[in-house]
Every structure is written in C-alpha cells, then in structure tokens.
Amino acid sequence: MEMIPVDSSNLAAIGYNAENGTLKIQFNNGRAYEYYGVPESEFDNLLNASSKGQYANQNIYKAYSQSEV
C-alpha cells in the first residue's frame, strides 16, 4: 500500500487500499494501524482535512474496526 506523507502533529502518513477498503495510518510515534471497511470518500476527506488528526479522531478511530500493524 502506498503511503502518503501528511502534514500533521500526530499523523506521519496515510494509505488506502480501495480493493478492500483498508485505511492505514502511520503515526509520528512510529506506530501504525489499519482500519477496515473504510469508504474511499472517508479516505479522501481525511486526506483533504485541514486538521487530519482531528478528522481522524472524530470520524475514523472509533467508527471502524482496527488492528495495529
């Protein structure tokens, strides 16, 4: 999965697999999580959010199943 570096105080990079709806978030602390069943529109919204950390906190973290990778 291609990871896109982002300008964020908490997130380092994000990536998305459209075939299976998996969103990957790499944090600045080195940890990474995958979120499952994420619509592509949600990835686009995250990528374009002015505050990616705030958007992810409000719309991603608790809304989708996840696992640390």
N, C-alpha and C positions, 0 to 999 in steps of 0.2 A: 504494500500500500504506500503510495507516495504521500509523504508528509510535507505540509506547507508551513514554513515558519510564520509565526504571527507576532504582532507587537502587543504584548500583554505582560502585566506584572506577575501573573500566575501561570499562564499557559505559554509553552515554548513552541508547539507545533500541533497541527491538527491534520487528520487524513480521513478519507471516506471511501468505502467500497460500495459502489452503487448496486452491484450484483446481489449483495446480501444485506445491505442496509447497516453495515458496521461503521461506526464512527470511532476513531482513535484519537485520544487526547494525550499529548506528552506534556507533562508539567515541568516548570522550571526546576523543581527539586529532583528531577530525574525519573520520577515515577510515571507510568503510563497506564491508561485504562482504555478498554474497548467498551462501547455502548452498542446494544443490539436492537434491531428493528427501528432504526432512526430513518425517517424520510429524508430524501435528498434536499427538500426545501428547508428542513431544520439545519442541515449542514450549511447550506447557502446563507441562512440567517445568521448562524454563528460566525461564519467567515466574514460577513459584512457588518457585524455588530460593532458599534463604537467601543463598547467595553465587552470583550469576549468572555472574560471571567464572570462578569455579572450576568451575561446572557446564559452562559452555561449553567451557572448556579440556579437561575430561575427556570430554565427550560430543559435541561439535559440531565443533570446528576441524579435527580430523584424520579425522573419520568421514564427512564429506560433501564432495563437490566444491564448489568455491567460485570466486568471482571478485570482484575489487574493483570497486566501482561509484562 
